[in-house]
Amino acid sequence: MAVQSEDHPPKYVTVEGSVTGVDESPTRAQVLSIARRYLSPADAEAFVDQEYDSHSVLFRMRPAKWLGADQGERNPD
């Protein structure tokens, strides 16, 4: 799985691992519960309102390897 920022500077994270479960019709409440782990309550609601639909699929995985990069400028201290 990979997640990247479309903004400049480029940033991304990837994760590899075994899929441990698939839910082909997660409820809005399930998706909202996950979104609240990473976003403020208002942002989580907005995200789910925009992204959730009845064709969503929820994958569960056991992470084995992570890789991330941030291509932003570094401050030479």
Biopython code that builds the backbone (N, CA, C, O; Angstrom):
import numpy as np
from Bio.PDB.StructureBuilder import StructureBuilder

atoms = [
    (1, "MET", "N", (0.854, -1.152, 0.000)),
    (1, "MET", "CA", (0.000, 0.000, 0.000)),
    (1, "MET", "C", (0.906, 1.222, 0.000)),
    (1, "MET", "O", (1.985, 1.205, 0.593)),
    (2, "ALA", "N", (0.468, 2.271, -0.661)),
    (2, "ALA", "CA", (1.238, 3.506, -0.720)),
    (2, "ALA", "C", (0.306, 4.701, -0.533)),
    (2, "ALA", "O", (-0.839, 4.695, -0.985)),
    (3, "VAL", "N", (0.819, 5.712, 0.136)),
    (3, "VAL", "CA", (0.109, 6.980, 0.307)),
    (3, "VAL", "C", (1.104, 8.072, -0.021)),
    (3, "VAL", "O", (2.249, 8.040, 0.428)),
    (4, "GLN", "N", (0.655, 9.047, -0.816)),
    (4, "GLN", "CA", (1.563, 10.128, -1.175)),
    (4, "GLN", "C", (0.840, 11.455, -1.105)),
    (4, "GLN", "O", (-0.383, 11.528, -1.227)),
    (5, "SER", "N", (1.618, 12.494, -0.907)),
    (5, "SER", "CA", (1.106, 13.858, -0.921)),
    (5, "SER", "C", (1.226, 14.401, -2.333)),
    (5, "SER", "O", (2.259, 14.242, -2.984)),
    (6, "GLU", "N", (0.180, 15.035, -2.797)),
    (6, "GLU", "CA", (0.208, 15.645, -4.124)),
    (6, "GLU", "C", (0.847, 17.029, -4.084)),
    (6, "GLU", "O", (1.127, 17.618, -5.128)),
    (7, "ASP", "N", (1.076, 17.543, -2.889)),
    (7, "ASP", "CA", (1.676, 18.868, -2.729)),
    (7, "ASP", "C", (3.190, 18.787, -2.878)),
    (7, "ASP", "O", (3.790, 17.717, -2.777)),
    (8, "HIS", "N", (3.785, 19.943, -3.119)),
    (8, "HIS", "CA", (5.240, 20.034, -3.170)),
    (8, "HIS", "C", (5.738, 20.451, -1.790)),
    (8, "HIS", "O", (5.129, 21.352, -1.214)),
    (9, "PRO", "N", (6.745, 19.902, -1.234)),
    (9, "PRO", "CA", (7.647, 18.878, -1.760)),
    (9, "PRO", "C", (7.025, 17.482, -1.658)),
    (9, "PRO", "O", (6.162, 17.243, -0.813)),
    (10, "PRO", "N", (7.460, 16.575, -2.510)),
    (10, "PRO", "CA", (6.912, 15.216, -2.489)),
    (10, "PRO", "C", (7.164, 14.514, -1.155)),
    (10, "PRO", "O", (8.233, 14.637, -0.557)),
    (11, "LYS", "N", (6.152, 13.779, -0.713)),
    (11, "LYS", "CA", (6.244, 12.951, 0.495)),
    (11, "LYS", "C", (5.454, 11.685, 0.229)),
    (11, "LYS", "O", (4.422, 11.718, -0.440)),
    (12, "TYR", "N", (5.940, 10.565, 0.756)),
    (12, "TYR", "CA", (5.171, 9.337, 0.617)),
    (12, "TYR", "C", (5.537, 8.351, 1.721)),
    (12, "TYR", "O", (6.567, 8.480, 2.382)),
    (13, "VAL", "N", (4.668, 7.370, 1.897)),
    (13, "VAL", "CA", (4.950, 6.245, 2.769)),
    (13, "VAL", "C", (4.367, 5.000, 2.106)),
    (13, "VAL", "O", (3.281, 5.040, 1.526)),
    (14, "THR", "N", (5.105, 3.894, 2.200)),
    (14, "THR", "CA", (4.609, 2.614, 1.706)),
    (14, "THR", "C", (4.661, 1.615, 2.849)),
    (14, "THR", "O", (5.468, 1.741, 3.771)),
    (15, "VAL", "N", (3.798, 0.633, 2.774)),
    (15, "VAL", "CA", (3.803, -0.443, 3.759)),
    (15, "VAL", "C", (3.546, -1.757, 3.021)),
    (15, "VAL", "O", (2.697, -1.838, 2.133)),
    (16, "GLU", "N", (4.298, -2.773, 3.411)),
    (16, "GLU", "CA", (4.132, -4.113, 2.854)),
    (16, "GLU", "C", (3.748, -5.039, 3.992)),
    (16, "GLU", "O", (4.191, -4.860, 5.127)),
    (17, "GLY", "N", (2.929, -6.021, 3.688)),
    (17, "GLY", "CA", (2.539, -6.991, 4.700)),
    (17, "GLY", "C", (1.442, -7.896, 4.184)),
    (17, "GLY", "O", (0.992, -7.781, 3.044)),
    (18, "SER", "N", (1.025, -8.796, 5.052)),
    (18, "SER", "CA", (-0.013, -9.760, 4.697)),
    (18, "SER", "C", (-1.394, -9.178, 4.962)),
    (18, "SER", "O", (-1.635, -8.569, 6.004)),
    (19, "VAL", "N", (-2.296, -9.372, 4.010)),
    (19, "VAL", "CA", (-3.692, -8.991, 4.214)),
    (19, "VAL", "C", (-4.303, -10.024, 5.157)),
    (19, "VAL", "O", (-4.233, -11.228, 4.910)),
    (20, "THR", "N", (-4.903, -9.533, 6.242)),
    (20, "THR", "CA", (-5.489, -10.430, 7.236)),
    (20, "THR", "C", (-7.012, -10.457, 7.182)),
    (20, "THR", "O", (-7.647, -11.289, 7.830)),
    (21, "GLY", "N", (-7.594, -9.548, 6.410)),
    (21, "GLY", "CA", (-9.047, -9.546, 6.282)),
    (21, "GLY", "C", (-9.512, -8.534, 5.259)),
    (21, "GLY", "O", (-8.840, -7.536, 5.000)),
    (22, "VAL", "N", (-10.667, -8.803, 4.684)),
    (22, "VAL", "CA", (-11.274, -7.908, 3.706)),
    (22, "VAL", "C", (-12.756, -7.792, 4.036)),
    (22, "VAL", "O", (-13.445, -8.802, 4.176)),
    (23, "ASP", "N", (-13.243, -6.565, 4.160)),
    (23, "ASP", "CA", (-14.659, -6.314, 4.376)),
    (23, "ASP", "C", (-15.151, -5.548, 3.157)),
    (23, "ASP", "O", (-14.814, -4.377, 2.982)),
    (24, "GLU", "N", (-15.947, -6.201, 2.313)),
    (24, "GLU", "CA", (-16.362, -5.599, 1.056)),
    (24, "GLU", "C", (-17.497, -4.595, 1.205)),
    (24, "GLU", "O", (-17.895, -3.967, 0.223)),
    (25, "SER", "N", (-18.015, -4.434, 2.396)),
    (25, "SER", "CA", (-19.070, -3.433, 2.583)),
    (25, "SER", "C", (-18.997, -2.863, 4.000)),
    (25, "SER", "O", (-19.906, -3.075, 4.803)),
    (26, "PRO", "N", (-17.901, -2.130, 4.312)),
    (26, "PRO", "CA", (-17.802, -1.547, 5.656)),
    (26, "PRO", "C", (-18.892, -0.495, 5.853)),
    (26, "PRO", "O", (-19.314, 0.169, 4.907)),
    (27, "THR", "N", (-19.330, -0.361, 7.084)),
    (27, "THR", "CA", (-20.338, 0.643, 7.388)),
    (27, "THR", "C", (-19.687, 2.018, 7.462)),
    (27, "THR", "O", (-18.472, 2.140, 7.616)),
    (28, "ARG", "N", (-20.508, 3.035, 7.352)),
    (28, "ARG", "CA", (-20.015, 4.408, 7.494)),
    (28, "ARG", "C", (-19.374, 4.571, 8.866)),
    (28, "ARG", "O", (-18.352, 5.244, 8.994)),
    (29, "ALA", "N", (-19.965, 3.960, 9.894)),
    (29, "ALA", "CA", (-19.425, 4.055, 11.255)),
    (29, "ALA", "C", (-18.029, 3.448, 11.346)),
    (29, "ALA", "O", (-17.170, 3.996, 12.037)),
    (30, "GLN", "N", (-17.781, 2.334, 10.669)),
    (30, "GLN", "CA", (-16.448, 1.727, 10.663)),
    (30, "GLN", "C", (-15.429, 2.662, 10.020)),
    (30, "GLN", "O", (-14.334, 2.863, 10.546)),
    (31, "VAL", "N", (-15.802, 3.225, 8.885)),
    (31, "VAL", "CA", (-14.886, 4.112, 8.170)),
    (31, "VAL", "C", (-14.625, 5.375, 8.991)),
    (31, "VAL", "O", (-13.494, 5.860, 9.047)),
    (32, "LEU", "N", (-15.660, 5.902, 9.621)),
    (32, "LEU", "CA", (-15.507, 7.083, 10.458)),
    (32, "LEU", "C", (-14.605, 6.793, 11.654)),
    (32, "LEU", "O", (-13.785, 7.633, 12.023)),
    (33, "SER", "N", (-14.743, 5.632, 12.255)),
    (33, "SER", "CA", (-13.889, 5.249, 13.388)),
    (33, "SER", "C", (-12.416, 5.245, 12.993)),
    (33, "SER", "O", (-11.567, 5.690, 13.765)),
    (34, "ILE", "N", (-12.109, 4.752, 11.805)),
    (34, "ILE", "CA", (-10.729, 4.737, 11.320)),
    (34, "ILE", "C", (-10.263, 6.161, 11.035)),
    (34, "ILE", "O", (-9.163, 6.541, 11.436)),
    (35, "ALA", "N", (-11.077, 6.947, 10.354)),
    (35, "ALA", "CA", (-10.698, 8.320, 10.003)),
    (35, "ALA", "C", (-10.414, 9.150, 11.246)),
    (35, "ALA", "O", (-9.534, 10.011, 11.222)),
    (36, "ARG", "N", (-11.137, 8.910, 12.325)),
    (36, "ARG", "CA", (-10.939, 9.675, 13.567)),
    (36, "ARG", "C", (-9.589, 9.395, 14.216)),
    (36, "ARG", "O", (-9.138, 10.174, 15.056)),
    (37, "ARG", "N", (-8.944, 8.306, 13.845)),
    (37, "ARG", "CA", (-7.602, 8.020, 14.377)),
    (37, "ARG", "C", (-6.577, 9.014, 13.839)),
    (37, "ARG", "O", (-5.559, 9.272, 14.482)),
    (38, "TYR", "N", (-6.845, 9.568, 12.665)),
    (38, "TYR", "CA", (-5.855, 10.386, 11.966)),
    (38, "TYR", "C", (-6.273, 11.834, 11.759)),
    (38, "TYR", "O", (-5.434, 12.683, 11.457)),
    (39, "LEU", "N", (-7.557, 12.125, 11.918)),
    (39, "LEU", "CA", (-8.083, 13.456, 11.640)),
    (39, "LEU", "C", (-8.881, 13.981, 12.827)),
    (39, "LEU", "O", (-9.342, 13.212, 13.671)),
    (40, "SER", "N", (-9.037, 15.291, 12.877)),
    (40, "SER", "CA", (-9.907, 15.882, 13.894)),
    (40, "SER", "C", (-11.333, 15.389, 13.649)),
    (40, "SER", "O", (-11.647, 14.950, 12.542)),
    (41, "PRO", "N", (-12.196, 15.454, 14.655)),
    (41, "PRO", "CA", (-13.575, 14.990, 14.456)),
    (41, "PRO", "C", (-14.265, 15.638, 13.248)),
    (41, "PRO", "O", (-14.922, 14.952, 12.465)),
    (42, "ALA", "N", (-14.114, 16.956, 13.100)),
    (42, "ALA", "CA", (-14.756, 17.637, 11.969)),
    (42, "ALA", "C", (-14.154, 17.196, 10.641)),
    (42, "ALA", "O", (-14.881, 16.971, 9.675)),
    (43, "ASP", "N", (-12.822, 17.072, 10.587)),
    (43, "ASP", "CA", (-12.166, 16.642, 9.348)),
    (43, "ASP", "C", (-12.507, 15.187, 9.021)),
    (43, "ASP", "O", (-12.646, 14.833, 7.850)),
    (44, "ALA", "N", (-12.641, 14.351, 10.037)),
    (44, "ALA", "CA", (-13.007, 12.953, 9.815)),
    (44, "ALA", "C", (-14.410, 12.868, 9.209)),
    (44, "ALA", "O", (-14.633, 12.119, 8.258)),
    (45, "GLU", "N", (-15.339, 13.627, 9.752)),
    (45, "GLU", "CA", (-16.710, 13.656, 9.207)),
    (45, "GLU", "C", (-16.688, 14.115, 7.749)),
    (45, "GLU", "O", (-17.324, 13.502, 6.892)),
    (46, "ALA", "N", (-15.954, 15.198, 7.471)),
    (46, "ALA", "CA", (-15.884, 15.729, 6.107)),
    (46, "ALA", "C", (-15.255, 14.708, 5.157)),
    (46, "ALA", "O", (-15.728, 14.524, 4.035)),
    (47, "PHE", "N", (-14.186, 14.046, 5.611)),
    (47, "PHE", "CA", (-13.530, 13.038, 4.784)),
    (47, "PHE", "C", (-14.494, 11.915, 4.433)),
    (47, "PHE", "O", (-14.611, 11.530, 3.270)),
    (48, "VAL", "N", (-15.186, 11.388, 5.446)),
    (48, "VAL", "CA", (-16.101, 10.273, 5.212)),
    (48, "VAL", "C", (-17.271, 10.710, 4.332)),
    (48, "VAL", "O", (-17.703, 9.961, 3.456)),
    (49, "ASP", "N", (-17.776, 11.905, 4.561)),
    (49, "ASP", "CA", (-18.865, 12.407, 3.708)),
    (49, "ASP", "C", (-18.438, 12.483, 2.246)),
    (49, "ASP", "O", (-19.238, 12.228, 1.346)),
    (50, "GLN", "N", (-17.191, 12.830, 2.016)),
    (50, "GLN", "CA", (-16.687, 12.986, 0.644)),
    (50, "GLN", "C", (-16.278, 11.654, 0.021)),
    (50, "GLN", "O", (-16.530, 11.426, -1.162)),
    (51, "GLU", "N", (-15.653, 10.772, 0.796)),
    (51, "GLU", "CA", (-15.013, 9.583, 0.220)),
    (51, "GLU", "C", (-15.802, 8.282, 0.361)),
    (51, "GLU", "O", (-15.654, 7.388, -0.472)),
    (52, "TYR", "N", (-16.629, 8.156, 1.383)),
    (52, "TYR", "CA", (-17.310, 6.880, 1.628)),
    (52, "TYR", "C", (-18.476, 6.681, 0.672)),
    (52, "TYR", "O", (-19.258, 7.602, 0.437)),
    (53, "ASP", "N", (-18.591, 5.491, 0.126)),
    (53, "ASP", "CA", (-19.791, 5.110, -0.603)),
    (53, "ASP", "C", (-20.009, 3.614, -0.418)),
    (53, "ASP", "O", (-19.194, 2.932, 0.204)),
    (54, "SER", "N", (-21.085, 3.122, -0.947)),
    (54, "SER", "CA", (-21.458, 1.721, -0.719)),
    (54, "SER", "C", (-20.531, 0.741, -1.427)),
    (54, "SER", "O", (-20.651, -0.469, -1.233)),
    (55, "HIS", "N", (-19.605, 1.246, -2.246)),
    (55, "HIS", "CA", (-18.647, 0.370, -2.937)),
    (55, "HIS", "C", (-17.267, 0.389, -2.275)),
    (55, "HIS", "O", (-16.300, -0.130, -2.833)),
    (56, "SER", "N", (-17.180, 0.980, -1.101)),
    (56, "SER", "CA", (-15.904, 1.009, -0.377)),
    (56, "SER", "C", (-15.505, -0.400, 0.047)),
    (56, "SER", "O", (-16.356, -1.262, 0.267)),
    (57, "VAL", "N", (-14.201, -0.617, 0.157)),
    (57, "VAL", "CA", (-13.669, -1.895, 0.629)),
    (57, "VAL", "C", (-12.665, -1.596, 1.727)),
    (57, "VAL", "O", (-11.835, -0.698, 1.591)),
    (58, "LEU", "N", (-12.741, -2.351, 2.818)),
    (58, "LEU", "CA", (-11.843, -2.190, 3.952)),
    (58, "LEU", "C", (-10.883, -3.377, 3.989)),
    (58, "LEU", "O", (-11.304, -4.526, 4.121)),
    (59, "PHE", "N", (-9.584, -3.080, 3.870)),
    (59, "PHE", "CA", (-8.555, -4.113, 3.967)),
    (59, "PHE", "C", (-7.879, -4.000, 5.321)),
    (59, "PHE", "O", (-7.578, -2.898, 5.779)),
    (60, "ARG", "N", (-7.641, -5.135, 5.960)),
    (60, "ARG", "CA", (-6.844, -5.181, 7.184)),
    (60, "ARG", "C", (-5.551, -5.890, 6.832)),
    (60, "ARG", "O", (-5.547, -6.876, 6.095)),
    (61, "MET", "N", (-4.440, -5.370, 7.373)),
    (61, "MET", "CA", (-3.165, -6.010, 7.072)),
    (61, "MET", "C", (-2.249, -5.995, 8.289)),
    (61, "MET", "O", (-2.409, -5.180, 9.198)),
    (62, "ARG", "N", (-1.293, -6.907, 8.289)),
    (62, "ARG", "CA", (-0.269, -6.971, 9.315)),
    (62, "ARG", "C", (1.008, -6.407, 8.699)),
    (62, "ARG", "O", (1.663, -7.084, 7.906)),
    (63, "PRO", "N", (1.371, -5.158, 9.061)),
    (63, "PRO", "CA", (2.550, -4.531, 8.456)),
    (63, "PRO", "C", (3.832, -5.307, 8.752)),
    (63, "PRO", "O", (4.055, -5.759, 9.874)),
    (64, "ALA", "N", (4.660, -5.449, 7.733)),
    (64, "ALA", "CA", (5.950, -6.115, 7.884)),
    (64, "ALA", "C", (7.104, -5.180, 7.538)),
    (64, "ALA", "O", (8.198, -5.319, 8.084)),
    (65, "LYS", "N", (6.869, -4.229, 6.635)),
    (65, "LYS", "CA", (7.943, -3.343, 6.182)),
    (65, "LYS", "C", (7.356, -1.977, 5.849)),
    (65, "LYS", "O", (6.368, -1.884, 5.121)),
    (66, "TRP", "N", (7.963, -0.916, 6.381)),
    (66, "TRP", "CA", (7.548, 0.466, 6.128)),
    (66, "TRP", "C", (8.688, 1.201, 5.427)),
    (66, "TRP", "O", (9.863, 0.945, 5.689)),
    (67, "LEU", "N", (8.325, 2.113, 4.537)),
    (67, "LEU", "CA", (9.298, 2.972, 3.883)),
    (67, "LEU", "C", (8.643, 4.324, 3.659)),
    (67, "LEU", "O", (7.519, 4.400, 3.164)),
    (68, "GLY", "N", (9.339, 5.384, 4.022)),
    (68, "GLY", "CA", (8.792, 6.722, 3.827)),
    (68, "GLY", "C", (9.866, 7.680, 3.366)),
    (68, "GLY", "O", (11.057, 7.462, 3.590)),
    (69, "ALA", "N", (9.427, 8.749, 2.715)),
    (69, "ALA", "CA", (10.362, 9.768, 2.254)),
    (69, "ALA", "C", (9.679, 11.124, 2.276)),
    (69, "ALA", "O", (8.490, 11.250, 1.984)),
    (70, "ASP", "N", (10.464, 12.134, 2.631)),
    (70, "ASP", "CA", (10.033, 13.529, 2.608)),
    (70, "ASP", "C", (11.106, 14.273, 1.838)),
    (70, "ASP", "O", (12.232, 14.406, 2.319)),
    (71, "GLN", "N", (10.780, 14.759, 0.657)),
    (71, "GLN", "CA", (11.768, 15.389, -0.214)),
    (71, "GLN", "C", (11.885, 16.902, 0.030)),
    (71, "GLN", "O", (12.416, 17.630, -0.809)),
    (72, "GLY", "N", (11.388, 17.363, 1.176)),
    (72, "GLY", "CA", (11.457, 18.788, 1.487)),
    (72, "GLY", "C", (12.877, 19.234, 1.807)),
    (72, "GLY", "O", (13.772, 18.419, 2.035)),
    (73, "GLU", "N", (13.054, 20.540, 1.817)),
    (73, "GLU", "CA", (14.365, 21.107, 2.141)),
    (73, "GLU", "C", (14.735, 20.816, 3.595)),
    (73, "GLU", "O", (13.876, 20.793, 4.477)),
    (74, "ARG", "N", (15.976, 20.605, 3.817)),
    (74, "ARG", "CA", (16.493, 20.396, 5.160)),
    (74, "ARG", "C", (17.185, 21.642, 5.626)),
    (74, "ARG", "O", (17.867, 22.300, 4.840)),
    (75, "ASN", "N", (17.030, 21.984, 6.879)),
    (75, "ASN", "CA", (17.722, 23.141, 7.449)),
    (75, "ASN", "C", (19.095, 22.669, 7.953)),
    (75, "ASN", "O", (19.161, 21.860, 8.879)),
    (76, "PRO", "N", (20.170, 23.152, 7.368)),
    (76, "PRO", "CA", (21.510, 22.732, 7.823)),
    (76, "PRO", "C", (21.851, 23.430, 9.145)),
    (76, "PRO", "O", (22.249, 24.595, 9.156)),
    (77, "ASP", "N", (21.696, 22.726, 10.220)),
    (77, "ASP", "CA", (22.020, 23.297, 11.560)),
    (77, "ASP", "C", (23.410, 22.943, 11.988)),
    (77, "ASP", "O", (23.840, 23.335, 13.073)),
]
sb = StructureBuilder()
sb.init_structure("model")
sb.init_model(0)
sb.init_chain("A")
sb.init_seg("    ")
for serial, (resi, resn, name, xyz) in enumerate(atoms, 1):
    if name == "N":
        sb.init_residue(resn, " ", resi, " ")
    sb.init_atom(name, np.array(xyz, "f"), 0.0, 1.0, " ", f" {name:<3s}", serial, name[0])
structure = sb.get_structure()
